[in-house]
Amino acid sequence: MLKIKSVFKISCLTALFVILCYIEGKFNLFSPNSEPSKMSGRRILACDFEVFGIVQGVFFRKHTEETGRKLGVRGWCMNTKDGTVKGQMEGEEGPLNQMKEWLSKTGSPSSRIDKAVFSEPKVISDFTYENFSIKRVR
């Protein structure tokens, strides 16, 4: 009888914990596809960027897309008429800073980066993009 009471108490406490977490917004019981930012309270930052140098015709956008996806950064990039690559990106502070470093110093193997300019990061409440992609001007 004592074991049954203990198990019942643990079950009740667990259920209470889950209910309180749900009420506090720590996780959503009804949506298995909840965004990690809402579940864990992580800060999502967003900023614009433009990269100058030899960045067109050297697979810069392709490598930018691959690097963004690898780091878990979301957004887009595109060629400009001025010969630069610009875009927007969003993610947690660490991966976003890694992406900034990559855009500033690494780039694609055949590129030459003269400079990269970034807007001031802004905190956003949720992701705007599903992944990192290349925008093509038509």
Disulfide bonds with the S-S distance in Angstrom:
none
